[in-house]
Structures are given as structure tokens and as C-alpha cells.
Amino acid sequence: MLSSKAVSRTILRASKRSTTSVKSSRPSRRQQVRCLAQDAQTRNPTVARHNKSRRLPVALAIGGAALVGGGLLQLGISDAYAEVLPTPAEPELENPIKRPGVSKEENRDLISSQHVQVKKSWENPGVYAWGSNKGRVAAPDSDDAYVRTPRRIPFFDGLLLRDVKLDHYFGAAIDAQGDLLQWGAGYSKDTRQPLKTLKGKDLVSVSLSRDRIIALGSDGNVYSLPVSQTEQASGPKPTEGSWIPFWKSRSPISYRKLSPQNMSWNEKVTAISGGLEHILLLTSRGRVFSAASGTEDFPSRGQLGIPGLTWTTRPKGSYDQCHEITTLRGFDIAGIAAGDFHSLVLDREGRVFSFGDNALGQLGFDYNAEASYIDAPSLLPIGQLYRGTNQVPKVTSIAAGGVNSFFTIDATRVAGQDEDPTTSRLAGLGRITADTWASGQGIWGGLGNGRWTHMQGTPTKIKALSGLFEYDEKLNSVIPIRMSRISVGATHAAAVMDNVTYLGASQRSGEDDTNWGADILFWGANEFYQLGNGRRNNVANPMYIAPLDSLAEKQSGRGGEEHRFQITPRTKVKVGGRNVSMEQRVECGRNITAVYSGV
């Protein structure tokens, strides 16, 4: 049992500003302290947050966690019961920070790095990229081999994008009008800035294979086109309709359509996700199709989810025809994710099916030397991860990339067989804990669990992203901190946390009222500087990086202080004279990373 003195000492330590990692903003009168701590051996730095509340900080023990000043500190104790803590000394609130001779907005910039980051993301939308520049993707106008820290791509200044995908030799983006943009040496060795290629299709998302780009239109049409500008010009070009009745013309570039057969009335493709050789297609009726997505190699590791399907056994027709994964019929599929050679599928009941290459345990099953891949969707035994914990798990999202898979889980506390649910001693009954699990390769830190594991079959918990809570003033309760999104590259990943954010600072609010965004952490391989911290060492534990706009940090007047990057959540702002709903998004690619302004 955890003693009250130990809890008090832990809370006292957590309330101090950390000096071991990127520091948070300068504390103000409205301050919320939250620690994304994990275990007794390794604790992340305290995260300071400006809080709208005027209430005094309080501390209480909740199931092995301590709530501190409106935030929550995880103590890393698995079985700890609540105890009455000694009443803390009543703190003195500092006066609002106000510099003489500065405006209200200038004062906010002075006291909060997070406020500056949010404001700059609205004023200067665009794309920051870093990592490998061998194919001139991170910096199209530069011949540098690497981009060590976040750098803007000038072409995208002021532009809002629907999607971005990155390979180390070519990049693809969809602009706000739904047109495809391409750049990089893989597209054209002579082109130094992105060019529009596929136009007029109202595209909404894009996926990359080894040598082709797969794009989804808002109407459910799926297009496959070569990466190479030369092949786009020389390949077969389909005829297209026109706004003029009965008038058709030849497309200016070569592309193909991927069209699932036997679609029901009003059914269309709503999501795509692909690897190096295959693509998954999810329909509005919860059905899943798969197809070959490249021309170099036919998928041969079971990633299509069709037992026995190979190049020699494929049905007559085009090599990239769509195949329905009939094993999944009867399941209402809600999400799909694809790694290089494996696939994940999530249904609305929280069940996960995986298939494809399992050479490094990326399917979530232990490696079997006699069968290195699984060619039929197989149900993951998620319940076994919580055996004996009196928690019922439900998978809420999936993500995949390279040879890794990630699962976010809501685990609900229930009464055990030997427990009486009516007794008051069952603290936390019904409470949800949000956890993140990973499987696959970890030799470069890609599992995010602090270990350098060659292969990981049974999913391992990422402690830095699991069991986190914070206080939500709108709900007036403690809530779990879930993952908003996990972006997985070939060997690295980034997680955007769904923590409480605030974007309500205005001219009518106080001078120390500041905005803040969502926390974002990076981990994995860093050989090409793709983690964005300016170093080259691999990282096995999720970490913060510095703000993207280093110049804005210097101009804000905080001198040599260090702060962490926070990503701006979705909100309506005025861009270019019009109101738009936008957010910042992160995209981890093949040895490269980008953050862009998304619509």
C-alpha cells in the first residue's frame, strides 16, 4: 500500500519544473499541471498547462494515481488504494503576468509558447518537413542530404491540404480543391517544386506503394497512377467525361481505376490504406476489398487476405482487380490499416483481425517459423492482454506502418468473480483506462516501450502512452487521456494525444488567458533525423520535440528557454479572407516526417 507521505513527496516532486527534457511554458495564474509519467523508474517531465479555473490546486490519490493541480500524475503502482492525504498548505496565487508597455496579445506571447504556436499555425498555414532529403522531398529546393530539424517547404506557404503522404524519393499531397500534387526525385529529377498531376477528381485521401499512387475521390472512385512523370506521360490514358453533354476527351496523364465489383446500391469506398504492394479499400457498408497496388511485385505474403491467392492463381482480368475479403462478411468494419506487407482490420465491436507477413510479429501473434505469414484474417485475442486485471478491453483504433502495428484500447474496470459490485470498497468500478499497445520490430525503438527488441509478437504496452488521466473542467471529472491519432512511418511513429485543449483566448478575455494545443510525441529510428530533435540517435521511449517555428520562439522574447511542440486541434479560423475548419496533422513516412495544415 502506498503511504500518504510517499504520495505527498511524489506530488511535491511533480509540481516542480522538469529540467531533464523540453520545458513547458512559463507558469501563469491559471496553471494546470499534468505529468505523462509512467513508472517508478522512468518519469516524463511535468507538463504545465494554463487552466481556465481560478480554483486552488488539490491533490488526491485515485487508484494508484495522484491528481495534482487539475492534472493527474501516474505513480506506476498497479495495486494502490486511496488514502486520506494530509491537507496541503494553501498556496498563494501569483499576480497576472503583465509586462509594462506591451499589448494584451504581446503579453500572451511572452508568457506562453503554446499560445504562440497556436497563433502561428493559424496565421501561417503550411508544411514543415524533416528527415531524409535524398529524394528532395523534405526540402525540394535543396540538395542537402538531410533536414535535421523542422523546415518549411515554401511552396506550401499559405496552403491548406486534405492529405499528405511521404516516401523518401517522392511525395504526394491533395490540396484544398481536391487536386493531386507530386514532387521529389522519384517523380521528376528536374522538378524543384510540387506540380499538379491528377486534377478535377475531388480527391480526399492518398496512399503510396513502391511505384504507384492510390487516391480516393469524394465520390468513392479510386485512382491508381504511376509515380513517375515519364510514365504518366507515356502510359495508357483513359477517356474522361466533360461538363459538356456527350463530350469526352483523353486524360492528360495515365491512370487506372480500381473498382470493387458487386457493390450494393449507394455503397461506395470511404477509406483506403496501403503498403508497398497492396491496398485495402473500406466501403460505406463496412465491407473490405484488397488489391495489388504496385507493378513491380504481386502481393505474396498474405496481405490481401485471400487464402491461396498468388500471381499464378489470380483470377482472369487485370492484375490490380479488387477482391472482397469474404472472411470478414458479417462484421461491420470501421477501420483499416496497412503496413509494408501486412494488414489490420477493426470492426465496430472493437475486434481486430490481422493478416499478412508476420516475420517480426507485426500481426500481434508470436512468430511461427513454419508459417511466416497468415493469408486469412485472424482474430487477435486482445482479452488475454488483460487476463486477471478485472478489466474488459475494447480496441478503439488501429494503426500500422513498416513492420509495426499499434492498437489503442479502452479497458473498463469491472467487478471480479470474488468481488461484490455493491460494496463501497471497489474504488474505480466502471472507470475506463486508455492504453496503447504495439507489436512488430523494436530494434530501432519502434515499439515505444523503452526496449530494443528485435521482434515482438504478443502486443506490448507503451507505458508512456497508457493509463493517463487529466481533469476536465467542462465535465467536472477526471477523464482518461486517449490517443487522437498515431501516424506510423517505415521505422518511426508519432502519437497525437487527445488531451484537453483550449482555443478560446480572445480580446474579451484576460491578458494571461492563453491558447494551448494537443501533446505530440515521437519515437523510433532516427538515422535520417526523422524524429525532428536535431540528433541522430534512435529513441525507444516517446519524447517531445521543440516547437516547429524556432524563429517565432526567439521573437517572442523568451530568450534561451526551451519548450515543447504542441499540435493545433481543429477549429474554425479565417484564412485568406474566408472561414475554414482546419487543424495541424502529422505524417510519418519513409525516413521523413511532416506537419501540415489540414482541412
C-alpha positions in Angstrom: 0.0 0.0 0.0 1.2 3.5 -0.8 1.8 5.6 2.2 0.4 9.2 2.3 3.9 10.5 2.9 5.2 8.8 -0.2 2.3 10.3 -2.2 2.9 13.7 -0.8 6.6 13.5 -1.7 5.7 12.4 -5.2 3.2 15.2 -5.7 5.8 17.7 -4.4 8.4 16.4 -6.9 5.8 16.5 -9.8 4.9 20.1 -9.1 8.5 21.3 -9.8 9.5 22.2 -13.2 11.5 19.5 -15.0 15.0 20.3 -16.2 15.7 16.9 -17.9 13.6 17.4 -21.1 11.9 20.1 -23.1 10.3 22.5 -20.6 6.7 23.8 -20.7 5.6 27.3 -20.8 6.2 29.8 -18.1 3.6 29.2 -15.3 0.7 31.7 -15.1 -2.0 32.4 -12.7 -4.1 29.8 -14.5 -2.0 26.8 -14.4 -2.7 23.1 -14.9 0.0 20.5 -14.1 -0.1 17.2 -15.7 2.6 14.6 -15.8 2.7 12.0 -18.5 4.6 9.8 -16.1 4.8 6.1 -16.5 6.6 4.1 -13.8 8.7 4.5 -10.8 11.9 4.2 -12.8 11.2 6.5 -15.7 9.1 9.6 -15.5 8.4 12.1 -18.2 8.7 15.8 -17.4 5.9 17.7 -15.8 3.6 19.3 -18.4 2.4 22.7 -17.4 -0.8 23.9 -18.8 -2.7 27.2 -18.5 -6.0 26.5 -16.8 -9.2 28.5 -17.1 -10.1 27.7 -13.5 -9.4 30.0 -10.5 -9.7 27.1 -8.0 -6.8 26.2 -5.8 -4.7 23.2 -6.6 -5.8 20.0 -4.8 -4.2 16.5 -4.5 -5.9 13.1 -4.1 -4.9 9.5 -4.7 -7.1 7.7 -7.2 -6.3 4.1 -7.9 -2.6 4.4 -7.9 -2.6 7.9 -9.4 -2.3 11.4 -7.9 -4.3 14.3 -9.1 -2.2 17.5 -8.9 -3.4 21.0 -9.6 -6.1 19.9 -12.1 -3.9 17.3 -13.7 -3.0 13.7 -13.0 0.3 12.1 -12.1 0.5 8.4 -12.6 2.5 6.8 -9.8 3.3 3.5 -11.6 1.7 1.5 -8.7 -0.6 -1.3 -10.0 -2.5 -2.0 -6.8 -2.7 1.0 -4.6 -5.8 2.0 -2.5 -6.9 5.6 -1.8 -5.7 7.1 1.4 -6.5 10.3 3.1 -3.7 12.7 2.3 -2.5 15.4 4.7 -4.1 18.8 3.9 -1.6 20.7 1.7 -0.6 24.2 2.6 -2.8 26.7 0.9 -0.7 28.2 -2.0 -0.5 31.8 -2.9 -1.6 32.6 -6.4 0.8 34.8 -8.2 -0.5 38.0 -9.8 -1.2 38.1 -13.5 2.0 38.4 -15.5 1.9 41.8 -17.2 4.9 43.5 -18.9 4.7 47.3 -19.0 4.3 48.8 -22.4 3.1 45.7 -24.2 -0.4 44.8 -25.6 -2.6 42.1 -24.3 -1.6 39.8 -27.2 2.1 40.6 -26.9 1.8 39.7 -23.2 0.3 36.3 -24.1 3.2 35.6 -26.4 5.6 36.4 -23.7 4.1 34.1 -21.1 3.2 31.1 -23.3 5.0 29.2 -26.0 1.9 27.2 -26.7 -0.1 30.3 -27.4 2.5 31.4 -29.9 2.4 28.1 -31.7 -1.4 28.0 -32.0 -1.4 31.6 -33.3 1.3 31.0 -35.9 -0.4 27.8 -37.1 -3.5 30.0 -37.9 -1.6 33.0 -39.3 0.9 31.0 -41.4 -0.6 27.6 -42.6 1.8 25.4 -44.5 4.0 22.3 -44.3 7.0 21.6 -42.1 9.2 18.6 -43.1 12.3 17.0 -41.8 14.4 13.8 -42.2 15.9 12.2 -45.3 16.2 14.6 -48.3 17.9 12.1 -50.6 14.9 12.3 -53.0 14.4 16.1 -52.4 11.1 15.5 -50.6 11.7 17.2 -47.2 13.3 20.2 -49.0 12.6 20.2 -52.8 14.6 23.3 -53.3 17.7 22.0 -51.5 20.4 19.4 -52.2 21.1 18.8 -48.5 21.1 15.0 -47.8 19.2 15.6 -44.5 16.9 18.1 -42.9 17.8 17.9 -39.3 15.1 20.0 -37.8 11.6 21.1 -39.0 11.8 23.3 -42.0 9.0 24.9 -44.0 8.5 23.9 -47.7 8.0 27.4 -49.2 5.7 26.1 -52.0 3.0 25.2 -49.4 3.1 28.5 -47.5 -0.5 29.7 -47.0 -2.0 26.4 -48.4 -4.4 24.0 -46.7 -4.2 20.4 -47.6 -6.5 17.4 -47.4 -3.8 14.8 -47.1 -0.1 14.2 -47.4 1.9 11.0 -47.8 5.7 10.8 -48.0 8.3 8.4 -49.3 12.0 9.2 -49.2 12.0 9.5 -53.0 8.6 11.1 -53.7 5.8 12.9 -52.0 2.1 13.3 -52.7 -0.4 15.8 -51.4 -4.0 16.7 -52.0 -4.8 20.4 -52.0 -8.0 22.1 -50.7 -9.5 21.8 -54.2 -9.0 18.0 -54.3 -6.2 18.0 -56.9 -3.1 15.8 -56.5 0.3 17.4 -56.1 3.6 15.5 -56.6 7.2 16.2 -56.1 10.6 14.6 -55.4 13.2 12.8 -57.5 11.0 9.8 -57.9 8.5 11.9 -59.7 10.9 14.0 -61.7 14.7 14.6 -61.2 14.3 18.0 -62.9 11.4 19.4 -60.9 12.2 21.5 -57.9 8.7 22.1 -56.6 5.4 20.3 -56.4 3.3 20.1 -59.5 -0.4 19.3 -60.0 -0.9 16.0 -61.8 -4.4 14.4 -61.3 -6.9 17.2 -61.4 -10.7 17.6 -61.2 -11.4 14.4 -59.2 -12.2 15.9 -55.8 -9.7 13.7 -54.1 -9.8 13.3 -50.3 -7.0 10.9 -49.4 -3.9 9.3 -50.8 -1.8 6.2 -50.3 1.7 5.2 -51.7 3.0 1.9 -52.9 6.5 1.3 -54.3 5.9 2.8 -57.7 2.2 4.0 -57.8 0.0 6.4 -56.0 -3.5 5.4 -55.0 -6.0 8.2 -54.5 -9.6 8.2 -53.2 -12.2 10.7 -54.6 -15.1 12.0 -52.6 -17.5 10.1 -54.8 -15.8 6.8 -53.9 -13.8 6.4 -57.1 -10.3 5.0 -56.5 -7.5 6.0 -58.9 -4.1 4.4 -59.4 -1.4 6.3 -61.3 2.4 5.9 -61.8 4.7 7.9 -59.5 7.0 8.8 -62.4 6.2 11.8 -64.5 7.6 10.0 -67.6 5.3 7.0 -67.1 2.3 9.3 -66.6 3.0 10.9 -69.9 3.8 7.7 -71.9 1.3 5.2 -70.3 -2.3 4.5 -71.5 -4.6 7.4 -70.9 -8.3 6.8 -70.3 -11.1 8.8 -71.8 -12.9 11.2 -69.4 -16.3 12.8 -69.4 -16.8 16.6 -69.6 -19.2 19.2 -68.4 -20.3 19.4 -72.0 -23.0 16.7 -72.6 -21.9 13.7 -74.7 -18.4 15.1 -75.0 -15.4 13.0 -73.9 -11.6 13.7 -74.1 -8.4 11.9 -73.4 -6.9 12.3 -69.9 -3.6 14.3 -69.9 -1.9 11.6 -67.7 -2.0 7.9 -67.4 -4.1 6.3 -64.6 -6.3 3.3 -63.8 -9.4 2.9 -61.8 -9.7 0.3 -59.0 -13.4 -0.7 -59.0 -14.8 -3.2 -56.5 -17.5 -5.4 -58.0 -20.9 -6.3 -56.7 -21.3 -3.1 -54.8 -24.8 -2.5 -53.4 -27.0 0.5 -54.2 -25.5 3.7 -52.7 -22.4 1.8 -51.5 -19.0 3.5 -52.1 -15.4 3.3 -51.0 -14.9 5.6 -48.0 -11.3 4.9 -46.9 -8.0 3.4 -48.3 -4.8 2.3 -46.7 -1.9 0.7 -48.4 1.6 -0.9 -48.1 4.4 -1.3 -50.6 2.5 -3.9 -52.8 -1.2 -3.8 -51.7 -4.1 -1.5 -50.9 -7.1 -2.0 -48.7 -10.5 -0.4 -49.5 -13.3 0.1 -46.9 -16.8 0.7 -48.1 -19.7 2.6 -46.6 -21.4 -0.8 -45.8 -18.4 -2.0 -43.7 -17.0 -4.3 -46.4 -13.3 -4.6 -47.1 -11.7 -5.2 -50.5 -8.0 -5.6 -51.3 -5.9 -5.2 -54.5 -2.4 -5.1 -55.8 -1.1 -1.6 -55.8 2.3 -1.8 -57.5 3.6 -3.1 -60.7 7.0 -4.4 -59.5 5.7 -7.3 -57.3 2.4 -9.0 -56.8 1.5 -9.3 -53.1 2.7 -12.7 -52.0 2.8 -12.6 -48.2 -0.9 -13.0 -47.4 -1.6 -9.2 -47.1 -4.5 -9.4 -49.5 -6.5 -11.5 -47.0 -7.5 -14.0 -49.7 -6.3 -17.6 -48.9 -4.3 -19.1 -51.7 -4.2 -16.0 -53.9 -0.9 -15.7 -55.7 0.2 -14.4 -59.1 -0.3 -17.8 -60.7 -3.7 -18.5 -59.0 -5.2 -15.0 -59.5 -8.5 -14.8 -61.5 -8.6 -13.6 -65.1 -8.6 -9.9 -65.5 -6.3 -7.1 -64.6 -3.5 -7.7 -62.1 -4.9 -5.0 -59.8 -8.5 -6.0 -59.7 -10.3 -5.7 -56.4 -11.0 -8.8 -54.3 -13.6 -8.8 -51.5 -12.3 -10.3 -48.3 -15.3 -12.6 -47.8 -14.0 -13.9 -44.5 -15.0 -10.6 -43.0 -18.6 -10.7 -44.2 -20.9 -10.3 -41.3 -18.6 -8.0 -39.4 -19.3 -4.2 -39.6 -15.8 -3.0 -40.3 -15.0 0.5 -39.1 -11.2 0.9 -39.7 -8.4 -0.4 -41.8 -4.6 0.0 -41.6 -1.7 -1.4 -43.7 2.0 -1.8 -43.1 4.5 -2.6 -45.7 3.4 -6.3 -46.1 0.6 -6.7 -43.5 -3.0 -5.6 -42.9 -5.2 -4.8 -39.9 -9.0 -4.5 -39.8 -11.1 -3.2 -36.9 -14.9 -3.7 -36.5 -17.3 -1.6 -34.6 -17.4 -4.1 -31.7 -13.7 -3.5 -31.0 -12.4 -6.7 -32.6 -9.2 -6.7 -34.6 -8.3 -9.0 -37.5 -4.8 -9.2 -38.9 -3.3 -10.9 -41.9 -0.1 -10.8 -44.0 3.6 -11.0 -43.1 4.4 -11.9 -39.5 8.1 -12.4 -39.8 8.6 -9.9 -36.9 5.4 -10.4 -35.0 3.7 -7.4 -36.6 0.3 -9.2 -36.8 0.2 -9.4 -33.0 0.8 -13.2 -33.0 4.1 -14.9 -32.0 6.3 -15.8 -34.9 5.9 -19.3 -36.4 8.9 -20.4 -38.4 6.8 -22.9 -40.3 4.3 -20.2 -41.4 5.9 -16.7 -41.6 2.7 -15.2 -42.9 -1.1 -15.6 -42.4 -3.2 -15.2 -45.6 -6.7 -15.1 -43.9 -8.0 -12.6 -41.4 -7.3 -13.9 -37.9 -8.9 -12.6 -34.7 -6.5 -11.1 -32.2 -7.0 -12.4 -28.6 -7.0 -8.9 -27.1 -8.7 -10.2 -24.0 -5.6 -12.2 -23.0 -3.7 -8.9 -22.5 -6.0 -8.1 -19.6 -6.3 -11.5 -18.0 -6.6 -11.3 -14.2 -6.9 -7.5 -14.2 -10.7 -7.2 -13.8 -10.8 -5.0 -16.9 -12.8 -5.6 -20.1 -10.9 -4.3 -23.2 -12.2 -2.8 -26.4 -10.0 -1.7 -29.2 -10.8 1.8 -30.3 -8.3 2.4 -33.1 -5.6 0.7 -35.1 -2.5 2.0 -36.9 0.2 0.3 -39.0 3.3 1.1 -40.9 6.5 -0.6 -41.9 6.7 -3.8 -39.8 4.8 -2.4 -36.8 1.2 -2.4 -35.6 -0.5 -0.3 -32.9 -3.7 -0.7 -31.0 -5.5 1.8 -28.7 -7.7 0.1 -26.1 -10.4 1.3 -23.6 -10.2 -1.0 -20.6 -13.3 -0.8 -18.3 -12.9 -1.8 -14.7 -15.5 -4.4 -13.7 -16.1 -6.5 -10.6 -14.1 -9.7 -10.4 -15.5 -13.1 -9.6 -14.6 -12.7 -5.9 -15.8 -9.1 -5.6 -19.2 -7.7 -4.7 -20.1 -4.8 -7.0 -22.3 -3.3 -4.3 -19.5 -2.8 -1.8 -18.1 0.7 -1.5 -14.5 -0.7 -1.3 -14.5 -1.3 -5.1 -13.0 2.0 -6.0 -13.0 2.9 -9.7 -15.7 0.4 -10.7 -16.7 1.3 -14.3 -13.7 3.6 -14.8 -12.1 3.5 -18.2 -8.3 3.3 -18.7 -6.9 4.2 -22.1 -3.9 2.1 -23.1 -1.7 1.8 -26.2 -0.1 -1.4 -27.4 2.4 -2.3 -30.1 3.8 -5.3 -31.9 6.4 -5.9 -34.6 10.0 -4.7 -34.8 11.6 -2.8 -32.0 15.3 -3.0 -32.7 15.3 0.8 -33.5 12.9 1.7 -30.8 9.8 1.5 -32.9 7.7 -0.3 -30.2 7.9 2.8 -28.0 8.2 0.6 -24.9 11.7 1.6 -23.9 13.2 -1.7 -25.1 15.3 -2.6 -28.2 13.5 -5.8 -29.1 14.2 -7.5 -32.4 10.7 -8.9 -32.7 7.5 -8.6 -30.6 4.6 -10.9 -31.4 2.3 -10.6 -28.4 1.5 -6.8 -28.1 3.4 -4.9 -25.6 2.0 -1.9 -23.7 3.5 1.5 -24.4 3.6 2.8 -20.8 4.3 6.3 -21.8 1.0 6.5 -23.6 -1.1 4.3 -21.3 -3.0 4.8 -18.1 -3.0 8.6 -18.3 -5.8 10.8 -16.8 -6.5 14.5 -16.5 -9.2 16.8 -15.0 -11.8 18.1 -17.4 -13.4 21.2 -16.1 -16.3 21.1 -18.5 -17.2 17.6 -17.4 -16.1 18.3 -13.8 -14.4 14.9 -13.6 -11.2 13.0 -14.2 -11.1 11.5 -17.7 -8.7 9.2 -19.5 -6.3 10.7 -22.0 -6.7 8.8 -25.2 -4.7 8.9 -28.4 -6.2 11.2 -31.0 -4.1 9.7 -33.8 -1.0 7.6 -34.3 0.9 8.1 -37.5 3.3 5.2 -38.3 6.2 5.5 -40.8 8.6 2.8 -42.1 10.6 2.8 -38.8 9.3 5.6 -36.6 6.0 6.9 -35.3 4.2 9.9 -33.7 1.3 10.0 -31.4 -1.1 12.9 -31.0 -2.8 12.8 -27.6 -6.5 13.6 -27.1 -5.8 15.8 -24.1 -7.9 18.8 -23.1 -7.1 21.7 -25.3 -8.1 25.4 -25.2 -8.6 27.8 -28.1 -10.8 30.4 -26.6 -8.4 33.2 -25.9 -9.8 36.5 -27.3 -9.7 40.2 -26.9 -12.5 40.0 -24.4 -10.7 37.5 -22.2 -7.9 38.2 -19.7 -4.4 39.2 -20.5 -3.0 36.0 -19.2 -5.6 33.8 -21.0 -3.7 31.7 -23.5 -4.4 29.0 -26.0 -2.8 25.6 -26.0 -2.9 22.6 -28.3 -2.5 18.8 -28.0 0.6 17.0 -26.9 2.5 15.1 -29.6 5.4 12.6 -29.0 7.8 10.9 -31.3 9.8 7.7 -31.1 11.7 5.1 -33.2 14.5 5.1 -35.7 16.3 8.4 -36.2 19.1 7.6 -38.6 17.8 10.2 -41.1 16.9 12.8 -38.4 13.2 11.9 -38.9 12.3 12.4 -35.3 12.9 16.2 -35.5 15.1 16.7 -32.5 18.2 17.5 -34.4 20.0 14.4 -33.3 20.6 11.0 -34.9 20.2 8.6 -32.1 17.3 6.2 -32.1 14.7 6.7 -29.4 12.8 3.8 -27.7 10.6 6.0 -25.4 8.1 8.6 -26.7 9.6 12.1 -26.5 8.7 15.7 -27.1 10.5 17.9 -29.6 11.0 21.6 -29.7 8.4 23.9 -31.4 8.4 23.9 -35.2 8.9 27.6 -35.6 12.1 28.3 -33.8 12.3 31.9 -35.2 8.9 32.7 -33.7 10.1 31.4 -30.3 13.1 33.7 -30.4 11.0 36.7 -31.5 8.5 36.2 -28.6 11.2 37.4 -26.2 11.7 34.3 -24.0 15.4 34.2 -24.7 17.1 30.8 -24.5 14.2 29.0 -22.8 13.2 25.6 -24.1 9.6 24.5 -24.9 7.8 21.6 -26.5 5.9 21.3 -29.7 2.1 21.2 -29.4 -0.1 20.5 -32.4 -3.2 22.7 -33.0 -6.5 20.9 -32.9 -9.4 21.5 -35.4 -11.2 24.8 -35.1 -12.7 27.5 -37.4 -10.4 30.3 -38.3 -10.1 32.9 -41.1 -7.6 32.0 -43.7 -7.2 34.1 -46.8 -10.3 36.1 -46.0 -12.6 33.1 -45.6 -13.6 31.0 -42.7 -12.3 27.4 -42.7 -12.2 24.5 -40.4 -8.6 23.5 -40.1 -6.1 21.6 -37.9 -2.5 20.6 -37.9 -1.7 17.0 -38.7 1.5 14.9 -38.5 2.5 12.4 -41.2 5.3 9.9 -40.7 6.6 8.5 -43.9 9.6 6.5 -45.1 12.5 8.2 -43.2 10.8 11.5 -43.3 8.2 13.4 -41.3 5.9 16.3 -42.0 3.4 18.5 -40.1 0.8 20.2 -42.3 -2.3 22.4 -42.1 -5.2 20.1 -42.9 -8.8 20.7 -43.8 
